[in-house]
Amino acid sequence: MSAAVRHLYVHLPFCSSRCGYCDFVTVVGRRGQHGAYVDALLAELELEGGVLAGELESVFLGGGTPTFTDPRELERLLRALPPASEVTVEANPETMTPELAALLLDCGVTRVSLGAQSFRPRLLEVLERQAGPDDVRRAVYDLRDAKIDNISLDLIYGIPGQSTADLDADLSEALALGPEHLSCYELEAKQGTRFTHAHGAELARQAEAMESYFERVVARLTAAGYRWYETANFCRPPELADGRDLRSRHNLGYWRGRDYLGLGIGAVSTIEGRRWRTTPRLGAYLAALSSGRRPDREVELLPQPVRSAERIVLGLRLDEPLALTGLGAAVDPEALERLQRLGLVERGRDGDPDAVTLTPRGRFLGGGVTAELLA
């Protein structure tokens, strides 16, 4: 491969427990295997790292709970990864300590994404989260004391039993902590998880209210001065952030259709029209890399029509214009005109006649507008 990939994802699957709604590739406990897993990650990086550019835009450690990984092994991994303009580590609040926060900074981490989810104890219990509201606050204070100046908080709405007053309180609590970035996701409980068995009926009842919850989140955070730069993501604009662009560079890479390399079990890579997902089986992954072999993968070829459609679907999640140059075959021109007449799509913003953007109303309808737009 000749690609110069500028985005690297590293999957750390270990967690202290598994939340009922989670369908990510996770492994509970297994502290005795943390070292072997980091060995395998670094072996995989050695095998695949040739596709990486000399200077990376982003490195993202996701999970799982990366900060549950043994601190010595986490440090070894971070010091061995290539440097990048943005290095993000996901963290659960109960794992954060002053020592760990200082370690992250010392290892070049520039951004921490903290899974708060809610500040209501009974809703955290519904989600089977280990951390309480005080753990979230303490984690933020530890990160601030360590001089980490780019913190993102994750919140979930649509939790069974959550009222609009609960949502407003969660937003108030989050804003009081002054994060540079907020990600606010509608709860998605995938079929087959414990959560759907326990709360399926309530989730179905709440489905109709989700659009109003979404609008409530956007109204509250934009009124507080945050930029609604992606469907579920908000950041302080440069004028409120010492001129910094606080959008997630790593996720912007996904939304803009950039190539990326993924390391670890269940990790996905997309490079030069090929996408592959690494085996989610920890034992098979460790065995392959300990013997110098690539782990098993599911490989998918991405023909140009698929790539174009994905570029449109992901690109229209952003508040920036999407140039349709080279993507025209994936767009239904009649639908584009109709959506423009309905005030859901804007054309020619920022002087580019070939660019489209969803209007605020179109963004609230999101996927439905985009699906209609595709040929």
C-alpha positions as CSV (number, residue, x, y, z in Angstrom):
1,M,0.0,0.0,0.0
2,S,1.2,3.5,-0.8
3,A,-1.2,5.4,1.5
4,A,0.1,8.0,3.9
5,V,-2.5,7.5,6.6
6,R,-2.8,10.3,9.1
7,H,-5.3,8.9,11.6
8,L,-4.6,6.0,14.0
9,Y,-7.1,4.2,16.2
10,V,-6.0,1.9,19.0
11,H,-8.6,-0.3,20.7
12,L,-8.1,-1.2,24.4
13,P,-10.9,-3.5,25.3
14,F,-10.5,-4.0,29.0
15,C,-13.3,-2.8,31.4
16,S,-14.0,-3.4,35.1
17,S,-17.6,-4.4,34.1
18,R,-19.8,-4.5,31.1
19,C,-22.7,-2.0,30.9
20,G,-26.0,-3.6,29.8
21,Y,-26.4,-1.3,26.7
22,C,-22.9,-1.8,25.4
23,D,-22.2,-3.8,22.2
24,F,-18.6,-2.7,21.7
25,V,-15.8,-5.3,21.7
26,T,-14.9,-5.4,25.4
27,V,-13.2,-7.8,27.9
28,V,-14.0,-7.7,31.6
29,G,-11.0,-7.7,33.9
30,R,-8.1,-9.9,32.5
31,R,-5.5,-7.8,34.2
32,G,-3.0,-10.6,33.7
33,Q,-3.3,-10.2,29.9
34,H,-2.9,-6.4,29.7
35,G,0.9,-6.7,29.1
36,A,0.5,-9.4,26.4
37,Y,-2.2,-7.3,24.7
38,V,0.1,-4.2,24.6
39,D,2.8,-6.5,23.2
40,A,0.4,-7.6,20.5
41,L,-0.7,-4.0,19.7
42,L,2.9,-3.0,19.2
43,A,3.6,-6.0,17.0
44,E,0.6,-5.1,14.9
45,L,1.8,-1.5,14.6
46,E,5.2,-2.9,13.4
47,L,3.4,-5.0,10.8
48,E,1.0,-2.2,9.6
49,G,2.7,1.0,10.4
50,G,4.2,1.4,7.0
51,V,1.0,2.9,5.8
52,L,1.2,5.8,8.3
53,A,2.4,9.3,7.3
54,G,5.5,10.7,8.9
55,E,3.3,13.2,10.8
56,L,-0.1,12.1,12.1
57,E,-3.1,14.3,12.7
58,S,-4.6,12.1,15.4
59,V,-4.2,9.1,17.6
60,F,-7.3,7.9,19.4
61,L,-7.2,5.3,22.2
62,G,-10.8,3.9,22.6
63,G,-12.4,1.0,24.2
64,G,-13.4,-0.6,26.4
65,T,-12.0,1.6,29.0
66,P,-8.4,2.6,28.1
67,T,-7.7,4.0,31.5
68,F,-8.6,0.7,33.1
69,T,-5.6,-0.8,31.4
70,D,-2.7,-1.4,33.8
71,P,-1.0,2.1,34.1
72,R,2.5,0.7,33.4
73,E,1.2,-1.0,30.2
74,L,-0.8,2.1,29.2
75,E,2.4,4.2,29.6
76,R,4.4,1.7,27.6
77,L,1.9,1.8,24.8
78,L,1.6,5.6,24.7
79,R,5.3,6.1,24.6
80,A,5.7,3.7,21.7
81,L,2.9,5.2,19.5
82,P,3.8,7.7,16.9
83,P,3.3,11.3,18.0
84,A,0.3,13.2,16.6
85,S,-1.1,16.7,16.7
86,E,-4.0,15.4,18.7
87,V,-3.8,12.3,21.1
88,T,-7.1,11.4,22.7
89,V,-7.7,8.8,25.4
90,E,-11.1,7.7,26.4
91,A,-11.6,7.4,30.2
92,N,-14.3,6.4,32.7
93,P,-14.4,8.7,35.7
94,E,-13.9,6.0,38.3
95,T,-10.6,5.1,36.8
96,M,-9.1,8.6,37.0
97,T,-6.6,9.5,39.7
98,P,-4.2,12.5,40.0
99,E,-1.3,10.2,39.2
100,L,-3.0,8.8,36.0
101,A,-3.9,12.3,34.8
102,A,-0.3,13.4,35.3
103,L,0.9,10.3,33.4
104,L,-1.4,11.0,30.5
105,L,0.0,14.5,30.1
106,D,3.6,13.3,30.4
107,C,3.0,10.7,27.7
108,G,1.8,13.3,25.2
109,V,-2.0,13.0,25.6
110,T,-3.6,16.3,24.5
111,R,-7.3,15.4,24.9
112,V,-9.3,13.2,27.3
113,S,-12.9,12.0,26.5
114,L,-14.6,11.3,29.7
115,G,-17.7,9.1,29.8
116,A,-20.0,10.9,32.2
117,Q,-23.3,9.8,30.5
118,S,-25.5,11.3,33.2
119,F,-25.4,13.1,36.6
120,R,-28.6,11.5,37.9
121,P,-27.7,8.6,40.2
122,R,-30.8,6.6,39.4
123,L,-30.2,7.0,35.7
124,L,-26.6,5.9,36.1
125,E,-27.9,2.8,37.9
126,V,-30.2,2.1,34.9
127,L,-27.2,2.3,32.6
128,E,-25.2,0.1,35.0
129,R,-22.4,2.6,35.2
130,Q,-19.8,2.3,37.9
131,A,-19.1,6.0,38.4
132,G,-21.3,8.5,40.2
133,P,-21.7,12.2,39.7
134,D,-18.9,13.0,42.2
135,D,-16.6,10.7,40.3
136,V,-17.1,12.7,37.2
137,R,-16.4,16.0,38.9
138,R,-13.3,14.6,40.7
139,A,-12.0,13.2,37.3
140,V,-12.4,16.6,35.7
141,Y,-10.6,18.3,38.6
142,D,-7.8,15.7,38.4
143,L,-7.4,16.4,34.7
144,R,-7.4,20.2,35.2
145,D,-4.9,19.9,38.0
146,A,-2.6,18.0,35.6
147,K,-2.9,20.9,33.1
148,I,-4.9,18.9,30.5
149,D,-6.8,21.7,28.7
150,N,-9.0,19.8,26.3
151,I,-11.6,17.7,28.0
152,S,-14.7,16.2,26.3
153,L,-17.7,15.0,28.3
154,D,-20.0,12.3,26.9
155,L,-23.7,12.5,27.8
156,I,-26.5,10.1,26.9
157,Y,-30.2,11.1,26.5
158,G,-33.2,8.8,26.1
159,I,-32.4,6.8,29.1
160,P,-35.4,4.9,30.4
161,G,-37.1,7.0,33.1
162,Q,-35.3,10.2,32.0
163,S,-37.5,13.3,32.1
164,T,-36.9,16.6,30.4
165,A,-36.0,18.0,33.8
166,D,-33.4,15.2,34.2
167,L,-31.9,16.2,30.8
168,D,-31.8,19.8,31.7
169,A,-30.1,19.0,35.0
170,D,-27.5,16.9,33.2
171,L,-26.7,19.7,30.8
172,S,-26.4,22.2,33.6
173,E,-24.1,19.9,35.5
174,A,-21.9,19.3,32.5
175,L,-21.8,23.0,31.6
176,A,-20.8,23.9,35.1
177,L,-17.6,21.8,34.6
178,G,-16.6,23.9,31.6
179,P,-15.6,21.2,29.2
180,E,-14.0,22.2,25.9
181,H,-16.1,19.6,24.1
182,L,-19.4,17.8,24.6
183,S,-20.7,14.7,22.8
184,C,-24.4,14.1,23.4
185,Y,-25.8,10.8,22.1
186,E,-29.3,9.3,21.9
187,L,-29.2,6.0,23.7
188,E,-29.0,3.1,21.3
189,A,-29.6,-0.2,22.8
190,K,-28.7,-2.8,20.2
191,Q,-30.8,-5.9,19.8
192,G,-29.6,-8.8,21.9
193,T,-28.0,-6.7,24.7
194,R,-29.2,-7.1,28.3
195,F,-30.6,-3.6,28.1
196,T,-33.1,-4.3,25.4
197,H,-34.5,-7.3,27.3
198,A,-34.8,-5.2,30.5
199,H,-36.0,-1.9,29.0
200,G,-37.2,-2.5,25.5
201,A,-40.8,-1.5,26.2
202,E,-39.8,1.8,27.8
203,L,-37.3,2.6,25.0
204,A,-40.1,2.1,22.5
205,R,-42.4,4.4,24.4
206,Q,-39.7,7.1,24.6
207,A,-38.8,6.9,20.9
208,E,-41.3,9.6,19.8
209,A,-39.8,12.1,22.4
210,M,-36.3,11.8,21.2
211,E,-36.5,14.5,18.5
212,S,-37.6,17.0,21.2
213,Y,-34.8,15.9,23.5
214,F,-32.3,16.3,20.7
215,E,-33.6,19.8,20.0
216,R,-33.4,20.6,23.7
217,V,-29.7,19.6,23.8
218,V,-28.8,21.7,20.7
219,A,-30.7,24.7,22.0
220,R,-29.1,24.6,25.4
221,L,-25.6,24.0,24.3
222,T,-25.6,26.6,21.5
223,A,-27.1,29.1,23.9
224,A,-24.1,28.5,26.1
225,G,-21.8,29.4,23.3
226,Y,-20.9,25.9,22.0
227,R,-20.6,25.3,18.3
228,W,-22.9,22.5,17.0
229,Y,-20.3,21.3,14.5
230,E,-21.5,17.7,14.1
231,T,-24.8,16.0,14.7
232,A,-24.0,14.9,18.2
233,N,-20.9,17.0,18.9
234,F,-20.3,20.5,20.3
235,C,-17.2,22.5,21.1
236,R,-16.2,25.9,22.2
237,P,-15.5,28.1,19.2
238,P,-12.1,29.6,18.7
239,E,-13.1,33.0,20.0
240,L,-14.0,31.3,23.3
241,A,-10.9,29.0,23.3
242,D,-7.8,31.2,22.8
243,G,-8.1,30.7,19.1
244,R,-8.0,26.9,19.2
245,D,-10.0,24.6,17.0
246,L,-11.5,22.2,19.5
247,R,-13.3,19.9,17.1
248,S,-12.2,16.3,17.5
249,R,-9.6,15.9,14.7
250,H,-9.8,12.2,14.8
251,N,-13.6,12.1,14.3
252,L,-13.3,14.8,11.7
253,G,-11.1,12.4,9.8
254,Y,-14.0,9.8,9.8
255,W,-16.6,12.3,8.8
256,R,-14.5,13.8,6.0
257,G,-13.8,10.3,4.6
258,R,-10.1,10.2,5.4
259,D,-8.3,6.8,5.5
260,Y,-7.4,5.5,9.0
261,L,-5.6,2.6,10.5
262,G,-7.1,0.6,13.4
263,L,-5.1,-1.6,15.8
264,G,-6.5,-4.1,18.3
265,I,-9.4,-6.6,18.6
266,G,-12.5,-5.6,16.7
267,A,-10.7,-2.5,15.3
268,V,-11.7,-1.3,11.8
269,S,-9.3,0.2,9.2
270,T,-10.3,1.9,5.9
271,I,-7.4,2.4,3.5
272,E,-7.4,2.9,-0.3
273,G,-10.9,1.5,-0.9
274,R,-10.5,-1.5,1.4
275,R,-12.1,-1.9,4.8
276,W,-11.2,-4.6,7.3
277,R,-12.3,-5.5,10.8
278,T,-9.9,-7.4,13.0
279,T,-11.1,-10.5,14.9
280,P,-12.9,-9.6,18.1
281,R,-11.4,-12.8,19.8
282,L,-8.7,-11.9,22.3
283,G,-7.1,-15.3,22.3
284,A,-6.8,-15.6,18.6
285,Y,-5.5,-12.0,18.3
286,L,-2.8,-12.6,20.9
287,A,-1.8,-16.0,19.4
288,A,-1.4,-14.6,15.9
289,L,0.7,-11.6,16.8
290,S,2.9,-13.5,19.3
291,S,3.9,-15.7,16.3
292,G,4.5,-12.8,14.0
293,R,1.3,-13.3,11.9
294,R,-1.5,-10.8,11.1
295,P,-4.7,-11.6,13.1
296,D,-7.8,-12.8,11.2
297,R,-9.8,-10.1,9.5
298,E,-13.0,-9.6,7.6
299,V,-12.1,-7.6,4.5
300,E,-14.6,-5.6,2.4
301,L,-13.8,-3.9,-0.9
302,L,-15.4,-0.5,-1.2
303,P,-16.4,0.3,-4.8
304,Q,-16.6,4.0,-5.8
305,P,-20.5,4.2,-5.5
306,V,-20.3,3.0,-1.9
307,R,-17.4,5.3,-1.1
308,S,-19.4,8.3,-2.5
309,A,-22.5,7.4,-0.6
310,E,-20.6,7.1,2.6
311,R,-18.8,10.4,1.9
312,I,-22.2,12.1,1.6
313,V,-23.8,10.4,4.6
314,L,-20.9,11.3,6.9
315,G,-20.0,14.6,5.4
316,L,-23.5,16.0,5.9
317,R,-23.3,15.4,9.6
318,L,-21.0,18.4,9.8
319,D,-21.9,22.1,9.8
320,E,-19.4,22.7,7.0
321,P,-20.2,22.6,3.3
322,L,-19.7,19.3,1.5
323,A,-18.4,19.7,-2.0
324,L,-20.2,17.4,-4.4
325,T,-17.4,17.4,-7.0
326,G,-16.9,13.8,-8.0
327,L,-19.9,12.6,-5.9
328,G,-22.6,13.7,-8.3
329,A,-23.6,10.1,-9.3
330,A,-24.5,9.4,-5.7
331,V,-27.0,12.3,-5.5
332,D,-30.6,12.4,-6.7
333,P,-30.8,15.8,-8.4
334,E,-34.6,16.0,-8.2
335,A,-34.4,15.2,-4.5
336,L,-31.7,17.8,-4.0
337,E,-34.0,20.5,-5.6
338,R,-37.0,19.3,-3.5
339,L,-35.0,19.4,-0.3
340,Q,-33.7,22.8,-1.1
341,R,-37.2,24.1,-1.7
342,L,-38.3,22.6,1.6
343,G,-35.6,24.5,3.4
344,L,-33.7,21.4,4.5
345,V,-30.6,21.8,2.3
346,E,-28.6,24.8,1.4
347,R,-26.4,25.1,-1.7
348,G,-23.5,27.3,-2.5
349,R,-22.5,28.3,1.0
350,D,-19.1,30.0,1.3
351,G,-19.1,30.7,-2.4
352,D,-18.8,27.1,-3.6
353,P,-21.8,26.5,-6.0
354,D,-21.1,22.8,-5.9
355,A,-21.3,22.5,-2.1
356,V,-24.3,21.5,0.0
357,T,-25.0,21.8,3.7
358,L,-28.0,20.8,5.8
359,T,-29.9,23.7,7.2
360,P,-30.5,23.6,11.0
361,R,-34.0,22.2,10.3
362,G,-32.4,19.6,8.0
363,R,-29.9,18.7,10.6
364,F,-32.6,17.9,13.1
365,L,-34.1,15.5,10.6
366,G,-30.6,14.2,9.8
367,G,-30.5,10.7,8.4
368,G,-33.9,11.0,6.8
369,V,-32.9,13.9,4.7
370,T,-29.6,12.3,3.7
371,A,-31.3,9.0,2.8
372,E,-33.7,10.9,0.5
373,L,-30.8,12.8,-1.1
374,L,-29.0,9.7,-2.2
375,A,-29.6,8.4,-5.7
